[in-house]
Structures are given as structure tokens and as C-alpha cells.
Amino acid sequence: MRVRIAALTAIAALSLGAAACTQSEQEQAEADAAVAADKAGDIAAQTGEVLEAGAMKAAQATEEVAGKAADKLEDNQAEAAAEGRPGAVNPATDERVPAPAN
């Protein structure tokens, strides 16, 4: 993506430079194109870092919420197993409380 943006910027600037009337104007247009390509590359890299940082924060938040949910579910199952509720699983032993025999 970074290379594509830089290349497109350079091509656009060079196209403008080719239309310049003098050699000096063309050289200036080429120099401007190089600067624009560098800036575009820097901006693309910075944008990528910002997106990655946002994704990291979202993943951390999701992990935290999932951990809290797992803890609550484990507590509920431990309580249910201790009370002997059929179908509950004791988290300490992974044993299911059997249903009463008919």
C-alpha cells in the first residue's frame, strides 16, 4: 500500500513536471515529486501504526471482557455443582453432576 501511494504520487508529479517548459522547472517538479512520495510514504506508515494500535486496544478490551465472563461462568458452575444441580460441571474437577436416575 505504501509503495502504491508513493508510486502514484511520483507519477502524478512527474506528469506535471513533463509539462513544464524549462529544464529547471522539470527538475523542480521531479524534486517536488520525490518529496511528495516521501511524505506519502511517511503518512501511510503512520496510518498503519495508528490502525494497528487501535486493533491492539480492541483485542485487549475483548480479552478482558472474555476473561471476566469466563470467571463469572466458572463461579456459577462451581456454585451449581456444590449444590448438586444436575448438569453442572465442577470447574476444579471437570466432573458433571449426574441427573437423578428415573
PyMOL commands that set and color helices and strands:
alter all, ss='L'
color gray80, all
select helices_A, chain A and resi 2-18+23-82
alter helices_A, ss='H'
color red, helices_A
select strands_A, chain A and resi 89-90+95-96
alter strands_A, ss='S'
color yellow, strands_A
deselect
rebuild
show_as cartoon
